[in-house]
Amino acid sequence: MTSQQTQEARRPKGTPGALSRWIQRRANVSTAKKIRRKGGQMMGMDLLVLHTVGRRTGEARENPLAWFDDGAGGRLVVASGGGSRHPGWFANLAAHPERVAFEVHGSAVTPATAHVLDDAERARAWPAIAAAAPTIDKHQRKSDRQYPVVRLVPAGA
């Protein structure tokens, strides 16, 4: 058995394998380019590019994500990917919340403060997210974990 086969054999159920992660990284790069070039919408949701720093590597990371207006000048993003675990971008954001930024089509990268909503804040925000993104709500109802919701507030706002 090769090293990769051994590693894959120990991969927790419900977590993406090496091929899935490779495909996701390629799709992320392509989608981020599209957002910058043409603007971004997918399944009726507006997209942004989230900039974080890798929690182990310290390297810059970019992830295209759907965002929702929080009604107060910030943007909400949902940590819905990642199978049975939170997605890597969420772990990076949690490890380095002071090193977060985002960009939307037609604007520069905006430094931001990231705040994970507590249960009460999430409960207030979720109905609007579910109405705007029924697919995310459907996946949440099927998941064993609660998807964290993060508010991105532009620095200085």
Contacts in CASP RR format, 6 or more apart in sequence:
PFRMAT RR
TARGET T0000
AUTHOR 0000-0000-0000
METHOD contacts of the structure
MODEL  1
MTSQQTQEARRPKGTPGALSRWIQRRANVSTAKKIRRKGGQMMGMDLLVL
HTVGRRTGEARENPLAWFDDGAGGRLVVASGGGSRHPGWFANLAAHPERV
AFEVHGSAVTPATAHVLDDAERARAWPAIAAAAPTIDKHQRKSDRQYPVV
RLVPAGA
1 9 0 8 1.000
4 18 0 8 1.000
8 17 0 8 1.000
8 18 0 8 1.000
11 17 0 8 1.000
12 84 0 8 1.000
12 85 0 8 1.000
13 84 0 8 1.000
14 83 0 8 1.000
14 84 0 8 1.000
14 85 0 8 1.000
15 82 0 8 1.000
15 83 0 8 1.000
15 84 0 8 1.000
15 85 0 8 1.000
16 24 0 8 1.000
16 82 0 8 1.000
16 83 0 8 1.000
28 62 0 8 1.000
28 63 0 8 1.000
28 64 0 8 1.000
29 62 0 8 1.000
31 42 0 8 1.000
31 47 0 8 1.000
31 64 0 8 1.000
32 49 0 8 1.000
32 62 0 8 1.000
32 63 0 8 1.000
32 64 0 8 1.000
34 40 0 8 1.000
35 47 0 8 1.000
35 48 0 8 1.000
35 49 0 8 1.000
35 64 0 8 1.000
35 103 0 8 1.000
35 104 0 8 1.000
35 105 0 8 1.000
36 49 0 8 1.000
36 103 0 8 1.000
36 105 0 8 1.000
36 106 0 8 1.000
38 105 0 8 1.000
39 47 0 8 1.000
39 104 0 8 1.000
39 105 0 8 1.000
39 106 0 8 1.000
40 46 0 8 1.000
40 47 0 8 1.000
40 105 0 8 1.000
41 47 0 8 1.000
42 66 0 8 1.000
43 133 0 8 1.000
43 135 0 8 1.000
45 66 0 8 1.000
45 67 0 8 1.000
45 68 0 8 1.000
45 132 0 8 1.000
45 133 0 8 1.000
46 66 0 8 1.000
46 67 0 8 1.000
46 68 0 8 1.000
46 104 0 8 1.000
47 64 0 8 1.000
47 65 0 8 1.000
47 66 0 8 1.000
47 67 0 8 1.000
47 104 0 8 1.000
48 64 0 8 1.000
48 65 0 8 1.000
48 67 0 8 1.000
48 75 0 8 1.000
48 77 0 8 1.000
48 102 0 8 1.000
48 103 0 8 1.000
48 104 0 8 1.000
49 62 0 8 1.000
49 63 0 8 1.000
49 64 0 8 1.000
49 65 0 8 1.000
49 102 0 8 1.000
49 103 0 8 1.000
49 104 0 8 1.000
50 62 0 8 1.000
50 63 0 8 1.000
50 64 0 8 1.000
50 65 0 8 1.000
50 77 0 8 1.000
50 89 0 8 1.000
50 93 0 8 1.000
50 100 0 8 1.000
50 101 0 8 1.000
50 102 0 8 1.000
50 152 0 8 1.000
51 60 0 8 1.000
51 61 0 8 1.000
51 62 0 8 1.000
51 100 0 8 1.000
51 101 0 8 1.000
51 102 0 8 1.000
51 103 0 8 1.000
51 109 0 8 1.000
52 60 0 8 1.000
52 61 0 8 1.000
52 63 0 8 1.000
52 89 0 8 1.000
52 92 0 8 1.000
52 93 0 8 1.000
52 96 0 8 1.000
52 99 0 8 1.000
52 100 0 8 1.000
53 59 0 8 1.000
53 60 0 8 1.000
53 61 0 8 1.000
53 92 0 8 1.000
53 95 0 8 1.000
53 96 0 8 1.000
53 99 0 8 1.000
54 60 0 8 1.000
54 61 0 8 1.000
54 92 0 8 1.000
54 95 0 8 1.000
54 96 0 8 1.000
55 91 0 8 1.000
55 92 0 8 1.000
55 94 0 8 1.000
55 95 0 8 1.000
55 96 0 8 1.000
61 89 0 8 1.000
61 92 0 8 1.000
63 87 0 8 1.000
63 89 0 8 1.000
65 77 0 8 1.000
65 78 0 8 1.000
65 89 0 8 1.000
66 77 0 8 1.000
66 78 0 8 1.000
66 133 0 8 1.000
66 136 0 8 1.000
67 75 0 8 1.000
67 76 0 8 1.000
67 77 0 8 1.000
67 102 0 8 1.000
67 104 0 8 1.000
67 152 0 8 1.000
68 75 0 8 1.000
68 76 0 8 1.000
68 77 0 8 1.000
68 78 0 8 1.000
68 125 0 8 1.000
68 128 0 8 1.000
68 129 0 8 1.000
68 132 0 8 1.000
68 133 0 8 1.000
69 75 0 8 1.000
69 76 0 8 1.000
70 76 0 8 1.000
70 125 0 8 1.000
70 151 0 8 1.000
73 153 0 8 1.000
73 154 0 8 1.000
73 157 0 8 1.000
74 151 0 8 1.000
74 152 0 8 1.000
74 153 0 8 1.000
74 154 0 8 1.000
74 157 0 8 1.000
75 102 0 8 1.000
75 151 0 8 1.000
75 152 0 8 1.000
76 117 0 8 1.000
76 125 0 8 1.000
76 129 0 8 1.000
76 149 0 8 1.000
76 150 0 8 1.000
76 151 0 8 1.000
76 152 0 8 1.000
77 149 0 8 1.000
77 150 0 8 1.000
77 152 0 8 1.000
78 129 0 8 1.000
78 133 0 8 1.000
78 136 0 8 1.000
78 147 0 8 1.000
78 148 0 8 1.000
78 149 0 8 1.000
78 150 0 8 1.000
79 86 0 8 1.000
79 87 0 8 1.000
79 89 0 8 1.000
79 90 0 8 1.000
79 147 0 8 1.000
79 148 0 8 1.000
79 149 0 8 1.000
79 150 0 8 1.000
80 87 0 8 1.000
80 136 0 8 1.000
80 139 0 8 1.000
80 140 0 8 1.000
80 147 0 8 1.000
81 87 0 8 1.000
81 147 0 8 1.000
82 88 0 8 1.000
83 143 0 8 1.000
84 144 0 8 1.000
84 145 0 8 1.000
85 145 0 8 1.000
86 145 0 8 1.000
86 148 0 8 1.000
90 148 0 8 1.000
90 150 0 8 1.000
93 100 0 8 1.000
93 114 0 8 1.000
93 150 0 8 1.000
94 116 0 8 1.000
97 113 0 8 1.000
97 114 0 8 1.000
97 115 0 8 1.000
98 113 0 8 1.000
100 111 0 8 1.000
100 112 0 8 1.000
100 113 0 8 1.000
100 114 0 8 1.000
100 152 0 8 1.000
101 109 0 8 1.000
101 110 0 8 1.000
101 111 0 8 1.000
101 112 0 8 1.000
102 109 0 8 1.000
102 110 0 8 1.000
102 112 0 8 1.000
102 152 0 8 1.000
103 109 0 8 1.000
103 110 0 8 1.000
110 154 0 8 1.000
110 155 0 8 1.000
111 154 0 8 1.000
111 155 0 8 1.000
112 152 0 8 1.000
112 153 0 8 1.000
112 154 0 8 1.000
112 155 0 8 1.000
113 152 0 8 1.000
113 153 0 8 1.000
113 155 0 8 1.000
114 150 0 8 1.000
114 151 0 8 1.000
114 152 0 8 1.000
115 150 0 8 1.000
115 151 0 8 1.000
115 153 0 8 1.000
116 148 0 8 1.000
116 149 0 8 1.000
116 150 0 8 1.000
117 125 0 8 1.000
117 148 0 8 1.000
117 149 0 8 1.000
117 150 0 8 1.000
117 151 0 8 1.000
121 149 0 8 1.000
121 151 0 8 1.000
122 146 0 8 1.000
122 148 0 8 1.000
122 149 0 8 1.000
125 149 0 8 1.000
126 137 0 8 1.000
126 149 0 8 1.000
129 136 0 8 1.000
129 137 0 8 1.000
129 149 0 8 1.000
130 136 0 8 1.000
130 137 0 8 1.000
130 140 0 8 1.000
136 147 0 8 1.000
139 147 0 8 1.000
140 146 0 8 1.000
140 147 0 8 1.000
END
